[in-house]
Amino acid sequence: MSMPATVAMRPSRSRDASFLVSLSERYLAPLGIYLLILLAATPLDRGDTIYFVNEIQGFLDRPDSAAWQTFLEFGHLLWRPLGWAGFRIAAFLHPVSGEQERVMLTSILIGFSMVAGAIATLLMFSLFRRFRLPYVPSLIAIAVFAGGNAVLNTSQSGMPYAASLAALTAALWMVIVPDDFTRTRAWIAGALVALSTALWLPFVLAAGAIALASAVRWSPVQTRRPVLVACSAAAFGLIFFGTAAFLLRATSVHQVAELLQGAGHGWRQTKTFLRAGTGLPRCCMALGDDGVLWKRFLFHDPYVPVTLRQVLLATLPKLAVFYGGLLLLAVTLARTLQGRRLLCLALAALLPVLFFAVFLFEPSSIERFMPVLPFFCLAIACQLSFVWTRASLRTISLVLPALILYTSVGSHLNARVNAQWDATVQRLQPLEQVAPAGSTVILLDNADPILVFLNNSPLHPAYPASFNFWVAVRLANERIFRWREGFAARVDAAWKGPGEIWISARVLAPNPAPEWGWVEGDDAAIHWRDLPAFFGGFEYDRKAGGADGFLRFAPSQRNRDRIAALNRTSR
């Protein structure tokens, strides 16, 4: 009786072992890569996280008509409501107040992004397995996906980009299936495209690529499927944005157009063709100060002259490898039917995004080309799979993934990022010792490391939550045309509140220091000489810190008269 029992148990153990191996291959390995990158690297660019937190807090405190306009802003329609709902649930379970509200809300938004990044990573790996790609090339492609500059930064941020990426990847996962494609899948895919768009509007540019993927079907072309996907995306998009327009009482086409225009947040850039040359690789690679170096060369910066040799030595090798890798990717994919289909999908996603970035918006931000990432990484995985059995081609194909991981993860290792934050904290310490709580601190521009610290390390123990920070000169933004009037309005508002007004001593420097990141000519609306000429006309009565410290804006009659005159002019 014992023998049959022993034999009967073997298939069960075999099935259990097979299930565990399958589980490890499908989920644990890619998830482990994603978590390892999160543990090893800290983002240097959490973008507008702190602004989302402040806007949701403002809506929680006072949901008036102005707060509603921001709360349902079309560029990131669902992100603030999602953060608001998460905070309401968390605060019900664990009530908080004061500064802890900001910490909880920041943690919730970052938590959403981390989970979304994990979901996107698992869906990408599932797509690789659906194509029956070899295991090792699939893991390498997953590392490129999760460790690329944009995903590494946004998946640890309080911004909606990782969530948009997860929804778009899920849509791609829904349409690239075996022959059991159904109308339900088409409608779900369209809903996911609409969801990704409602989280961040430019993801609508990848809708055509998703529809094309459903048409190709990796078998005979099916023309009705993309129509279903497109109709679904349009229907759910109309529900999302139509509901928001109704709540905002936008009843005309002109009013809706204004809401869409407001999603640009006043961004304006020149020479976008040139900026796109580094903007595209920046989505995958951390280029550090290479962009500043290029701008100083192209704009002939007189304060920090840069030669062609310096530019070429610093940046050309990385850009050459990146664009050479893209060329090799295209050539490799073009050699097979499946590769050509993937190449068409990638181009269908890239071209609308590129057109939008160059002609309608700006191409420099790391998230600008994120809608292309699922198609790019799927192409990378297939390319590695095609050449995996040939050592020479495999080695060449690994150069681009290696460069992406080296520059992106290497630049964001915890020790390097913490060292940068420590220098910023030390610069703030003299100010914290003399300025009272509630003071307004005015920084030079949006490249100031303090602003970078505020935006990208909101949970740091030394975060200066007791101060209100303001940027005097916001480059590449419509605000630049009225920066003097904006400064005067900010000072007037600060005088009516608690605390004092302190200004970065940088605004009085006769020349910008190289490490400040200023590029003369980057924004033609302002020149460096305008800053000391303007700020030098005010009175300052105290100083905190050394040469790169802060000056107290004196509440003198002379200063009040000049601020009042500027405010009268702006009306």
Secondary structure, 3 states (H helix, E strand, C coil): CHHHHHHHHHHHHHHHHHHHHHHHHHHHHHHHHHHHHHHHECCCCCCCHHHHHHHHHHHHHCCCHHHHHHHCCHHHCCHHHHHHHHHHHHHHHCCCCCHHHHHHHHHHHHHHHHHHHHHHHHHHHHHHHHCCCCHHHHHHHHHHHHHCHHHHHHCCCCCCHHHHHHHHHHHHHHHCCCCCCCHHHHHHHHHHHHHHHHHCHHHHHHHHHHHHHHHHCCCCCCCHHHHHHHHHHHHHHHHHHHHHHHHCCCCCHHHHHHHHHHCCCCECCCCHHHHHHHHHHHCCCCCCCHHHHHHHHHCCCCCCCCCHHHHHHHHHHHHHHHHHHHHHHHHHHCCCHHHHHHHHHHHHHHHHHHHHHHHHCCCCCCCCCHHHHHHHHHHHHHHHHHHCCCHHHHHHHCHHHHHHHHHHHHHCEHHHHHHHHHHHHHHHHHHHHHCCCCCEEEEEECCCHHHHHHHHCCCCCCCCCCCEEEEEECCCEHHHHHHHHHHHHHHHHHHCCCCCEEEEHHHHCCCCCHHHCCCCCCCCCCCCCHHHHHHCCCCEEEEECCCCCEEEECCCHHHHHHHHHHHHHHC
